[in-house]
């Protein structure tokens, strides 16, 4: 069961890291605003989704 949690943690952390990197690229080159904002929003949604999946699995495992 812990392997499934680890996979969700890895996906969430990587999505968060990509969003932070896209913010950094946006700071360096504001001309690419549209594509970088799409990446930031997409990665943020993935990271939040992974957090919600982890919470749901932990609740169901405790029951």
PyMOL commands that set and color helices and strands:
alter all, ss='L'
color gray80, all
select helices_A, chain A and resi 2-28+30-62
alter helices_A, ss='H'
color red, helices_A
deselect
rebuild
show_as cartoon
